[in-house]
Structures are given as C-alpha cells and as structure tokens.
C-alpha cells in the first residue's frame, strides 16, 4: 500500500491536455489529479518530449492535466509557441527512454557495491526463457525451463542479499531492469503494451514505485516456482502494476496510515480498494485478461481464511495470487508501508517469519510455499519457519489429497 502525500490542489491549475504538442519538450511537470483521495500523480517531468501516441491515449480518455501555479507563465508560452521547443527524431521519440526505464544491457555483469557477488544479466535469463517458450518437445522445454528456474532463484537470492537499505535499493533497481527486459522481450501479448505504459508511469512518479517493486518480485518468484510461460509472466507483472489502483478511491486519511495502525473501521474502508481496482480496470480497460483480475481480486486473501474480500483459504486461492500476495507483503514491509520502518529484504523476511510463527497455523501463506521463498533468499530463519510449519504442512497435504480425490471423482 503506497503511502501517498497530499498536494494542495489550490496550488495547481487545470489545463487542456489537447494543448500538449507531440515531438516537443514540455517545460513543466504534468500531473493527473484523483479527487477522491486528493492525490496528484506525476505523469511527466518538465523537459520530457511527448510522443503523439502518448498524448493521444490520454486525449481518448478525456483526462484533465494539472500544472503548478508557478509554472503558468512557462505553460502559456508553451501553448502560444513562444517557448523554445526542441524537436527530436520521431523514431527515437516513440521509444521509452533507457535511462528512465532500464539500463542498457552490457557485456559485463553489474556488481553489488558491498562485495564480489555479481547480479545476473537480463540476456542470460531471456535466452533460456525464449528456448523454453519456443521448445519443440517436452525434453527441450524441461531442460530450458529448469535452467530458467535456477537462474530466477539465484536472482532472488542476490536481490535479498543486501546488508543495508542503500544497497538493497541498488539490488532492487537492477532486478527491475532484468524483469523489464524480460517483459520487453515478450512479443504478441495483449498485456505487453499495458505493462510498458504502466511501468513507465511508475518510473516517473516515486510514489507509485510500489507497483513496479511488487511486479518485479512477483515475476521473479513466479519464474522461481516454474511458471516460465510468457503469458503467465505478463499476467503476473500486469497484476502487480495494477493491484493497488483502487487505492486512488480511498480517503487520504486511511491511505496514509501504515497497515498495522489501521483501526477496524479504517481497515474495512481500505479493504474496499480491491473491489475498486477491479471496477476501474473493467471501466477503463476491457482487454485486461481474466486471470489478471482474479489475481488482483485474491491478492489480500490469506492462507488461514482471514483475508479479504472473499475470505478464501488454503488451495482456494490461485497460486499466482499467492505469489503476488508474497511480493506485495515483502515490499509493504520493506518500504515502510506496513509499519513506517524501512528494511532490507532479509530483515523483511525475518519480520514476516516472526508474525507467521505467532499462531500455530500460518496466517498469510502456504507454509511450503513460503519456506521455499526463504530458502532461495538464504534467510537464516528458514529452518525455524519450516519446523514451526510442520503441523500446518500436514494439513496442507491432506487438503491437497482431498482436492485430487474430488477431481478424480468428478
């Protein structure tokens, strides 16, 4: 849950988006305004060049843009042609700017600043994913998929190896670049355009980084669990980027409160953001895959059935929804959205272990799934949670057997 900062809308003026000029630099920051929770989202930085495609898709949505009052003179000069515009090559204009979205792939691996551990290159993982997705037989698929799974587990281990928050941010940024490269490589998928557009927006406004963080962790974990199919990768990424858009409909006094400090009434209000997310998706993008909507609908469900909005438990929760739930909780706890404290991913996982061990039956996750995540992260609490989860694991196995029997008898 992103902790959003309010901005005084009286210090901004409404502008006509149709006055934006393709192929020219815009001299001011451009925002979108969500009246429900009084939040401004930074859409484009000053001095960005806006493409005709970018402007067109917002014109179609009939959205207003908002500009700071201090920038009125610059805006007036821009729309009257007095501002000195800089034209660029149209072909270059239509492509995302590498320095904003991702670093270019280079031959050498990127190193942590803390030691000798080297982070995996995007190209290495993309290569084996391509082989798996284009395999001509099961043997070729299994061989390539197993390599992709192993590389993804290694990447998760590297991302969670940081010893301080600064190094953690560096590692997470690299992981984002790897995941974006993977998504950018996927061709012919309906979700690809939406993923790229949303990724670019969250890269612009720091307050929206929660979406890209969750999408990044979710993709890496899904791959680590063996879900290497490109449609699955795109769907889990899109679900990560969209899972909290309904928060824009929640009152600000609730949104700004860390999760652990929400009162029962505030939690009830906040929990409606899941339904609001689905409503907004169905209102503005009817092409969103059904699986993406299911993942989003279930990402706050808990293994013990105390989650929301449906109170699903155990295997009733889609496996990819549980992956997104893990990714969401990891980023919420590490970024401070959970209780106001920032942590490394190792510290985050240890914190989650502590409150999962409070009850005899795990609250959030299938213990076998979470145990695997801890093992990939080389978390020192992995053995502790595995031991504490043994009774629950037996219940999980019984549930699995009963589900298999039901399917066989059906």
The 8 nearest C-alpha neighbors of each residue, nearest first, counted from 0:
[[1, 336, 331, 2, 243, 209, 254, 337],
 [0, 2, 3, 209, 336, 206, 207, 254],
 [3, 1, 255, 336, 254, 0, 4, 256],
 [4, 2, 1, 255, 206, 5, 254, 38],
 [3, 5, 6, 2, 38, 255, 206, 251],
 [6, 4, 38, 37, 3, 7, 39, 251],
 [5, 7, 8, 38, 39, 4, 37, 10],
 [6, 8, 9, 10, 5, 11, 37, 38],
 [7, 9, 10, 11, 6, 37, 12, 39],
 [10, 8, 7, 11, 12, 68, 6, 67],
 [9, 11, 8, 68, 7, 67, 12, 6],
 [12, 10, 67, 68, 66, 8, 9, 65],
 [11, 13, 66, 65, 68, 67, 14, 10],
 [12, 14, 65, 64, 63, 66, 11, 15],
 [15, 13, 64, 65, 16, 63, 12, 66],
 [16, 14, 17, 18, 63, 64, 13, 19],
 [15, 17, 18, 19, 64, 63, 14, 58],
 [16, 18, 15, 19, 58, 54, 20, 55],
 [17, 19, 16, 15, 78, 20, 14, 77],
 [20, 18, 17, 16, 21, 54, 78, 25],
 [19, 21, 23, 18, 22, 49, 51, 25],
 [22, 20, 51, 50, 49, 23, 19, 54],
 [21, 23, 86, 50, 49, 48, 87, 20],
 [24, 22, 86, 48, 85, 84, 21, 20],
 [23, 25, 48, 46, 47, 85, 84, 26],
 [24, 26, 46, 27, 45, 47, 48, 23],
 [27, 25, 45, 46, 24, 73, 74, 28],
 [28, 26, 45, 25, 29, 70, 44, 74],
 [27, 29, 45, 44, 43, 66, 30, 41],
 [28, 30, 43, 42, 66, 65, 41, 27],
 [31, 29, 41, 65, 42, 40, 64, 39],
 [30, 32, 40, 64, 39, 65, 42, 41],
 [33, 31, 39, 38, 34, 40, 30, 65],
 [34, 32, 38, 35, 37, 36, 39, 247],
 [33, 35, 37, 36, 32, 38, 248, 247],
 [36, 34, 248, 33, 37, 250, 249, 247],
 [35, 37, 250, 251, 34, 38, 249, 247],
 [38, 36, 34, 33, 35, 5, 251, 39],
 [39, 37, 33, 5, 36, 32, 6, 40],
 [38, 40, 32, 31, 30, 33, 41, 6],
 [41, 39, 31, 30, 42, 32, 38, 204],
 [40, 42, 30, 204, 43, 29, 39, 31],
 [41, 43, 30, 29, 40, 200, 31, 203],
 [44, 42, 29, 28, 41, 203, 47, 45],
 [45, 43, 28, 47, 46, 29, 27, 42],
 [44, 46, 27, 28, 26, 47, 25, 43],
 [47, 45, 24, 26, 25, 44, 48, 27],
 [48, 46, 24, 45, 44, 25, 49, 43],
 [47, 49, 24, 23, 22, 25, 46, 50],
 [50, 48, 21, 22, 47, 53, 23, 51],
 [49, 51, 21, 53, 52, 22, 92, 93],
 [50, 52, 21, 54, 53, 55, 49, 22],
 [51, 53, 55, 50, 54, 56, 93, 49],
 [52, 54, 50, 51, 55, 56, 49, 57],
 [55, 53, 51, 57, 52, 56, 58, 50],
 [56, 54, 58, 52, 57, 53, 51, 59],
 [55, 57, 59, 58, 54, 53, 52, 60],
 [56, 58, 60, 59, 55, 54, 62, 61],
 [57, 59, 55, 61, 60, 56, 54, 62],
 [60, 58, 56, 57, 61, 55, 62, 54],
 [59, 61, 57, 58, 62, 56, 283, 55],
 [60, 62, 58, 59, 57, 63, 16, 56],
 [63, 61, 60, 57, 58, 64, 16, 31],
 [62, 64, 16, 15, 14, 13, 65, 61],
 [63, 65, 31, 14, 30, 16, 13, 29],
 [64, 66, 13, 30, 12, 14, 31, 29],
 [65, 67, 11, 12, 29, 30, 68, 28],
 [66, 68, 11, 69, 70, 10, 12, 65],
 [67, 69, 11, 70, 71, 10, 12, 66],
 [70, 68, 67, 71, 72, 10, 11, 66],
 [69, 71, 68, 73, 67, 72, 74, 27],
 [72, 70, 74, 68, 73, 69, 75, 67],
 [71, 73, 75, 74, 70, 76, 69, 77],
 [72, 74, 76, 70, 71, 75, 77, 26],
 [75, 73, 77, 71, 72, 76, 70, 78],
 [76, 74, 72, 77, 78, 73, 71, 79],
 [77, 75, 81, 82, 79, 73, 74, 78],
 [76, 78, 82, 74, 80, 75, 79, 81],
 [77, 79, 75, 80, 76, 18, 74, 19],
 [80, 78, 76, 77, 81, 75, 82, 74],
 [79, 81, 77, 82, 78, 76, 83, 84],
 [82, 80, 76, 79, 77, 83, 78, 75],
 [83, 81, 77, 76, 80, 84, 73, 79],
 [82, 84, 81, 85, 80, 77, 24, 76],
 [85, 83, 23, 24, 82, 86, 25, 77],
 [84, 86, 23, 24, 87, 83, 22, 48],
 [87, 85, 23, 22, 84, 88, 24, 48],
 [86, 88, 89, 22, 85, 92, 23, 91],
 [87, 89, 91, 90, 92, 86, 22, 93],
 [90, 88, 92, 91, 87, 93, 22, 50],
 [89, 91, 92, 88, 93, 94, 87, 50],
 [90, 92, 89, 88, 93, 94, 87, 95],
 [93, 91, 89, 90, 94, 50, 88, 87],
 [94, 92, 91, 90, 50, 89, 95, 52],
 [93, 95, 92, 91, 96, 90, 97, 50],
 [96, 94, 97, 93, 100, 199, 92, 99],
 [95, 97, 99, 98, 94, 100, 101, 92],
 [98, 96, 101, 100, 99, 102, 95, 103],
 [97, 99, 96, 100, 101, 102, 103, 95],
 [100, 98, 97, 96, 101, 202, 203, 95],
 [101, 99, 97, 98, 199, 96, 202, 95],
 [100, 102, 176, 97, 98, 99, 103, 179],
 [101, 103, 97, 98, 104, 176, 100, 99],
 [102, 104, 105, 101, 97, 98, 176, 180],
 [105, 103, 102, 106, 121, 122, 120, 107],
 [106, 104, 107, 103, 108, 120, 102, 109],
 [105, 107, 108, 104, 120, 122, 109, 103],
 [108, 106, 105, 109, 120, 104, 110, 117],
 [107, 109, 120, 118, 117, 110, 119, 106],
 [110, 108, 118, 117, 107, 111, 119, 120],
 [111, 109, 117, 118, 112, 108, 116, 115],
 [110, 112, 113, 114, 116, 117, 115, 109],
 [111, 113, 114, 110, 166, 115, 169, 116],
 [114, 112, 111, 166, 115, 161, 162, 116],
 [113, 115, 116, 112, 111, 110, 117, 161],
 [114, 116, 117, 110, 111, 113, 112, 118],
 [117, 115, 114, 111, 110, 118, 157, 113],
 [118, 116, 110, 109, 115, 108, 111, 119],
 [117, 119, 109, 110, 108, 157, 120, 116],
 [118, 120, 154, 108, 117, 121, 123, 109],
 [121, 119, 122, 123, 108, 118, 177, 124],
 [120, 122, 177, 123, 124, 125, 180, 119],
 [121, 123, 125, 120, 124, 126, 104, 180],
 [124, 122, 126, 121, 120, 125, 127, 119],
 [123, 125, 126, 122, 127, 121, 147, 128],
 [126, 124, 122, 128, 123, 127, 181, 129],
 [125, 127, 129, 124, 123, 128, 122, 130],
 [126, 128, 130, 129, 143, 124, 125, 147],
 [129, 127, 125, 131, 130, 126, 132, 147],
 [130, 128, 132, 126, 127, 131, 133, 125],
 [129, 131, 127, 133, 128, 132, 134, 143],
 [132, 130, 140, 143, 128, 134, 144, 129],
 [131, 133, 129, 130, 134, 128, 228, 229],
 [134, 132, 130, 131, 129, 135, 140, 128],
 [133, 135, 140, 131, 139, 136, 130, 132],
 [136, 134, 133, 139, 137, 140, 138, 131],
 [135, 137, 139, 138, 134, 140, 141, 133],
 [138, 136, 140, 139, 141, 135, 134, 142],
 [137, 139, 141, 140, 136, 142, 134, 135],
 [140, 138, 142, 137, 136, 141, 134, 143],
 [141, 139, 131, 137, 134, 143, 138, 142],
 [142, 140, 144, 138, 143, 139, 145, 137],
 [141, 143, 139, 145, 140, 144, 138, 146],
 [142, 144, 131, 146, 140, 127, 145, 141],
 [145, 143, 147, 141, 131, 146, 142, 140],
 [144, 146, 148, 142, 147, 143, 141, 149],
 [145, 147, 149, 143, 144, 148, 150, 142],
 [148, 146, 144, 150, 145, 149, 127, 151],
 [149, 147, 223, 145, 151, 146, 150, 225],
 [148, 150, 146, 152, 151, 147, 145, 153],
 [151, 149, 153, 147, 152, 148, 154, 146],
 [152, 150, 154, 223, 148, 153, 149, 219],
 [151, 153, 223, 155, 149, 154, 150, 375],
 [152, 154, 156, 150, 151, 155, 157, 149],
 [155, 153, 151, 157, 156, 152, 150, 158],
 [154, 156, 158, 152, 157, 153, 159, 151],
 [155, 157, 376, 153, 159, 154, 375, 158],
 [158, 156, 154, 160, 155, 159, 153, 118],
 [157, 159, 155, 170, 156, 160, 154, 171],
 [158, 160, 344, 156, 157, 161, 376, 345],
 [159, 161, 157, 158, 156, 162, 345, 376],
 [162, 160, 167, 166, 159, 163, 343, 158],
 [163, 161, 160, 343, 166, 164, 167, 345],
 [164, 162, 166, 165, 161, 343, 167, 342],
 [163, 165, 167, 343, 166, 168, 342, 162],
 [166, 164, 168, 167, 163, 169, 161, 162],
 [167, 165, 169, 168, 164, 163, 161, 170],
 [166, 168, 164, 161, 170, 165, 169, 343],
 [167, 169, 171, 165, 166, 170, 172, 164],
 [170, 168, 166, 172, 167, 171, 173, 165],
 [169, 171, 167, 173, 158, 168, 172, 166],
 [170, 172, 174, 168, 173, 169, 167, 175],
 [173, 171, 175, 169, 174, 170, 168, 176],
 [172, 174, 176, 170, 175, 171, 177, 169],
 [175, 173, 171, 177, 176, 172, 178, 170],
 [176, 174, 172, 178, 173, 177, 215, 179],
 [175, 177, 101, 173, 179, 174, 178, 180],
 [178, 176, 121, 174, 180, 175, 179, 173],
 [177, 179, 181, 175, 180, 176, 215, 174],
 [180, 178, 182, 176, 181, 177, 183, 175],
 [181, 179, 183, 177, 178, 182, 176, 184],
 [182, 180, 178, 184, 179, 183, 125, 177],
 [183, 181, 179, 184, 185, 180, 178, 233],
 [184, 182, 180, 181, 185, 179, 191, 195],
 [183, 185, 181, 182, 180, 186, 125, 179],
 [186, 184, 182, 183, 229, 181, 187, 188],
 [187, 185, 188, 184, 191, 183, 182, 229],
 [186, 188, 189, 185, 191, 190, 230, 192],
 [187, 189, 190, 191, 186, 185, 230, 233],
 [190, 188, 191, 187, 192, 286, 193, 287],
 [189, 191, 193, 188, 192, 194, 233, 234],
 [192, 190, 194, 188, 193, 189, 195, 233],
 [193, 191, 195, 194, 190, 196, 189, 188],
 [192, 194, 196, 190, 191, 195, 197, 237],
 [195, 193, 191, 197, 192, 196, 237, 198],
 [196, 194, 198, 192, 193, 197, 199, 191],
 [195, 197, 193, 199, 198, 194, 192, 200],
 [198, 196, 200, 194, 199, 195, 193, 201],
 [199, 197, 195, 201, 200, 196, 194, 202],
 [198, 200, 202, 196, 197, 201, 195, 100],
 [199, 201, 197, 203, 202, 198, 42, 196],
 [202, 200, 207, 198, 203, 204, 208, 199],
 [201, 203, 199, 200, 204, 198, 100, 99],
 [204, 202, 200, 201, 205, 199, 43, 42],
 [205, 203, 41, 201, 206, 207, 202, 200],
 [206, 204, 208, 207, 203, 202, 201, 209],
 [205, 207, 204, 208, 3, 1, 209, 2],
 [206, 208, 201, 205, 209, 204, 210, 1],
 [209, 207, 210, 205, 211, 201, 206, 212],
 [208, 210, 212, 207, 211, 213, 1, 330],
 [211, 209, 240, 213, 208, 212, 239, 207],
 [210, 212, 214, 208, 213, 209, 240, 215],
 [213, 211, 209, 215, 210, 214, 208, 216],
 [212, 214, 326, 216, 210, 327, 239, 215],
 [213, 215, 239, 236, 211, 217, 212, 216],
 [216, 214, 212, 218, 213, 217, 175, 211],
 [215, 217, 219, 213, 326, 218, 214, 220],
 [218, 216, 214, 220, 326, 323, 215, 219],
 [217, 219, 221, 215, 220, 216, 236, 214],
 [218, 220, 222, 216, 217, 221, 151, 223],
 [221, 219, 223, 217, 222, 218, 216, 224],
 [220, 222, 218, 224, 226, 223, 219, 217],
 [223, 221, 226, 225, 219, 227, 224, 220],
 [222, 224, 148, 220, 151, 152, 225, 221],
 [225, 223, 221, 222, 226, 220, 148, 227],
 [224, 226, 222, 223, 227, 148, 221, 144],
 [227, 225, 222, 221, 228, 224, 231, 223],
 [226, 228, 222, 225, 229, 144, 128, 232],
 [229, 227, 231, 230, 226, 132, 232, 131],
 [228, 230, 232, 231, 233, 227, 185, 132],
 [231, 229, 233, 232, 228, 234, 188, 190],
 [230, 232, 234, 229, 228, 233, 235, 226],
 [231, 233, 229, 235, 230, 234, 218, 236],
 [234, 232, 236, 230, 231, 235, 237, 190],
 [233, 235, 231, 237, 236, 291, 232, 238],
 [234, 236, 238, 232, 237, 233, 239, 231],
 [237, 235, 214, 239, 233, 234, 238, 218],
 [236, 238, 234, 240, 239, 235, 194, 233],
 [239, 237, 235, 241, 291, 236, 240, 242],
 [240, 238, 214, 236, 237, 213, 242, 241],
 [239, 241, 210, 237, 238, 214, 211, 242],
 [242, 240, 238, 244, 239, 243, 237, 210],
 [241, 243, 295, 239, 238, 240, 244, 276],
 [244, 242, 245, 246, 241, 276, 0, 272],
 [243, 245, 246, 276, 241, 247, 242, 279],
 [244, 246, 276, 272, 275, 247, 243, 248],
 [245, 247, 272, 249, 248, 244, 243, 254],
 [246, 248, 245, 249, 244, 36, 33, 35],
 [249, 247, 246, 35, 245, 36, 250, 275],
 [248, 250, 246, 247, 36, 251, 269, 254],
 [251, 249, 36, 252, 253, 35, 254, 248],
 [250, 252, 36, 254, 253, 255, 249, 37],
 [251, 253, 255, 250, 254, 256, 36, 249],
 [252, 254, 251, 256, 255, 250, 265, 269],
 [255, 253, 251, 256, 252, 2, 250, 249],
 [254, 256, 2, 253, 252, 251, 3, 257],
 [255, 257, 253, 254, 261, 258, 260, 252],
 [258, 256, 337, 338, 336, 260, 259, 339],
 [259, 257, 337, 260, 261, 256, 338, 336],
 [258, 260, 338, 257, 261, 337, 256, 262],
 [259, 261, 258, 257, 256, 262, 338, 337],
 [262, 260, 258, 265, 266, 259, 256, 263],
 [261, 263, 265, 264, 266, 260, 267, 259],
 [264, 262, 266, 265, 267, 261, 268, 260],
 [263, 265, 267, 262, 266, 268, 261, 269],
 [266, 264, 268, 262, 267, 263, 261, 253],
 [267, 265, 269, 263, 268, 264, 261, 270],
 [266, 268, 264, 270, 265, 269, 263, 271],
 [269, 267, 265, 266, 270, 271, 264, 249],
 [268, 270, 266, 271, 267, 272, 265, 249],
 [271, 269, 267, 272, 268, 266, 273, 307],
 [270, 272, 269, 273, 274, 268, 275, 267],
 [273, 271, 245, 275, 246, 270, 274, 269],
 [274, 272, 276, 271, 275, 296, 245, 270],
 [275, 273, 277, 276, 271, 272, 278, 296],
 [274, 276, 245, 272, 278, 273, 277, 279],
 [277, 275, 245, 273, 279, 244, 274, 278],
 [276, 278, 280, 274, 275, 279, 281, 292],
 [279, 277, 275, 281, 276, 280, 282, 274],
 [280, 278, 282, 276, 281, 277, 283, 275],
 [281, 279, 277, 284, 282, 283, 278, 276],
 [282, 280, 278, 285, 279, 284, 283, 277],
 [283, 281, 279, 280, 278, 284, 285, 277],
 [284, 282, 280, 281, 279, 285, 60, 278],
 [285, 283, 280, 286, 281, 287, 282, 279],
 [284, 286, 281, 287, 283, 282, 280, 288],
 [287, 285, 284, 288, 189, 190, 281, 289],
 [286, 288, 285, 284, 289, 291, 190, 280],
 [289, 287, 291, 290, 286, 292, 234, 190],
 [290, 288, 292, 291, 293, 287, 294, 286],
 [289, 291, 293, 292, 288, 294, 234, 287],
 [292, 290, 294, 238, 288, 289, 293, 234],
 [291, 293, 295, 289, 290, 294, 296, 277],
 [294, 292, 296, 290, 295, 291, 297, 289],
 [295, 293, 320, 291, 297, 292, 296, 298],
 [294, 296, 292, 242, 298, 293, 297, 238],
 [295, 297, 293, 294, 298, 273, 292, 274],
 [298, 296, 300, 294, 295, 299, 320, 293],
 [297, 299, 324, 320, 295, 300, 296, 294],
 [300, 298, 297, 307, 306, 324, 301, 308],
 [299, 301, 306, 307, 297, 298, 311, 310],
 [302, 300, 363, 306, 304, 303, 305, 312],
 [301, 303, 312, 313, 364, 363, 304, 362],
 [302, 304, 362, 312, 301, 305, 313, 361],
 [303, 305, 312, 310, 311, 301, 302, 306],
 [306, 304, 310, 303, 301, 307, 300, 362],
 [307, 305, 300, 301, 310, 304, 299, 308],
 [308, 306, 309, 310, 300, 299, 270, 305],
 [307, 309, 310, 306, 270, 300, 273, 299],
 [310, 308, 307, 311, 300, 306, 297, 304],
 [309, 311, 304, 306, 307, 305, 308, 300],
 [312, 310, 304, 309, 315, 300, 316, 301],
 [311, 313, 304, 302, 303, 315, 301, 316],
 [314, 312, 302, 315, 316, 303, 365, 311],
 [313, 315, 316, 312, 317, 398, 399, 318],
 [314, 316, 313, 312, 311, 317, 318, 302],
 [317, 315, 314, 311, 318, 313, 312, 297],
 [316, 318, 320, 319, 315, 321, 294, 314],
 [317, 319, 321, 320, 316, 322, 314, 294],
 [320, 318, 322, 321, 317, 323, 294, 235],
 [321, 319, 294, 323, 317, 298, 322, 318],
 [320, 322, 324, 318, 319, 323, 325, 298],
 [321, 323, 319, 325, 320, 324, 217, 326],
 [324, 322, 326, 320, 217, 321, 325, 327],
 [323, 325, 321, 298, 327, 322, 326, 320],
 [326, 324, 322, 328, 323, 327, 329, 321],
 [327, 325, 323, 329, 213, 217, 216, 324],
 [328, 326, 324, 213, 330, 325, 329, 323],
 [327, 329, 331, 325, 330, 326, 332, 324],
 [330, 328, 326, 332, 327, 331, 325, 333],
 [329, 331, 333, 327, 332, 328, 334, 326],
 [332, 330, 336, 328, 337, 334, 329, 333],
 [331, 333, 337, 329, 330, 335, 334, 347],
 [332, 334, 342, 330, 341, 347, 335, 331],
 [335, 333, 341, 331, 330, 332, 336, 342],
 [334, 336, 339, 340, 341, 337, 332, 338],
 [337, 335, 331, 257, 334, 339, 338, 0],
 [336, 338, 258, 332, 257, 331, 335, 259],
 [337, 339, 257, 335, 259, 340, 336, 258],
 [338, 340, 335, 336, 337, 257, 341, 334],
 [341, 339, 335, 338, 342, 334, 333, 332],
 [342, 340, 335, 334, 333, 339, 343, 332],
 [343, 341, 333, 346, 347, 164, 344, 340],
 [342, 344, 346, 164, 345, 167, 163, 333],
 [343, 345, 347, 159, 346, 348, 333, 342],
 [346, 344, 348, 347, 343, 159, 349, 378],
 [347, 345, 349, 343, 344, 348, 342, 350],
 [348, 346, 344, 350, 345, 349, 333, 342],
 [347, 349, 351, 345, 350, 346, 344, 352],
 [348, 350, 352, 346, 347, 351, 345, 353],
 [349, 351, 347, 353, 348, 352, 346, 354],
 [352, 350, 348, 353, 349, 354, 355, 347],
 [353, 351, 349, 355, 350, 354, 356, 348],
 [354, 352, 350, 356, 351, 355, 349, 357],
 [353, 355, 357, 356, 351, 352, 350, 358],
 [354, 356, 352, 361, 353, 357, 362, 351],
 [357, 355, 353, 354, 358, 352, 387, 359],
 [356, 358, 354, 355, 353, 359, 361, 360],
 [359, 357, 360, 356, 361, 355, 362, 354],
 [360, 358, 361, 357, 356, 387, 391, 388],
 [359, 361, 358, 391, 362, 303, 388, 390],
 [362, 360, 355, 363, 358, 364, 359, 303],
 [363, 361, 303, 302, 355, 301, 364, 360],
 [364, 362, 301, 302, 361, 303, 355, 365],
 [365, 363, 302, 366, 369, 362, 301, 361],
 [364, 366, 368, 367, 302, 369, 313, 363],
 [367, 365, 369, 368, 364, 388, 370, 392],
 [366, 368, 370, 365, 369, 371, 392, 385],
 [369, 367, 371, 365, 366, 370, 372, 364],
 [368, 370, 372, 366, 371, 367, 364, 373],
 [369, 371, 367, 373, 368, 372, 366, 385],
 [372, 370, 374, 368, 369, 373, 375, 367],
 [373, 371, 369, 375, 374, 370, 376, 368],
 [374, 372, 376, 370, 378, 381, 371, 375],
 [373, 375, 377, 371, 376, 372, 381, 370],
 [376, 374, 372, 377, 156, 373, 152, 371],
 [375, 377, 156, 373, 378, 374, 159, 372],
 [378, 376, 374, 375, 373, 379, 156, 381],
 [377, 379, 376, 373, 380, 381, 374, 345],
 [380, 378, 381, 377, 382, 349, 383, 373],
 [381, 379, 383, 378, 382, 384, 349, 352],
 [380, 382, 373, 384, 383, 379, 378, 374],
 [383, 381, 385, 380, 384, 386, 379, 370],
 [384, 382, 380, 386, 385, 381, 387, 379],
 [383, 385, 387, 386, 381, 382, 388, 380],
 [386, 384, 382, 388, 383, 387, 370, 381],
 [385, 387, 383, 384, 388, 389, 382, 390],
 [388, 386, 384, 385, 389, 383, 356, 390],
 [387, 389, 385, 391, 386, 390, 366, 384],
 [388, 390, 392, 391, 386, 387, 385, 393],
 [391, 389, 393, 392, 388, 394, 387, 360],
 [390, 392, 394, 388, 393, 389, 360, 395],
 [393, 391, 395, 389, 394, 390, 388, 396],
 [392, 394, 396, 391, 390, 395, 397, 389],
 [395, 393, 391, 397, 392, 396, 398, 390],
 [396, 394, 392, 398, 393, 397, 399, 391],
 [395, 397, 399, 393, 398, 394, 392, 400],
 [398, 396, 394, 400, 399, 395, 401, 393],
 [399, 397, 395, 401, 396, 400, 394, 402],
 [398, 400, 396, 402, 397, 401, 395, 403],
 [399, 401, 397, 403, 398, 402, 404, 396],
 [400, 402, 404, 398, 403, 399, 405, 397],
 [403, 401, 405, 399, 404, 400, 398, 406],
 [402, 404, 400, 406, 401, 405, 407, 399],
 [403, 405, 401, 407, 402, 406, 408, 400],
 [406, 404, 402, 408, 403, 407, 409, 401],
 [407, 405, 409, 403, 404, 408, 402, 401],
 [408, 406, 404, 405, 409, 403, 402, 401],
 [407, 409, 405, 406, 404, 403, 402, 401],
 [408, 406, 407, 405, 404, 403, 402, 401]]
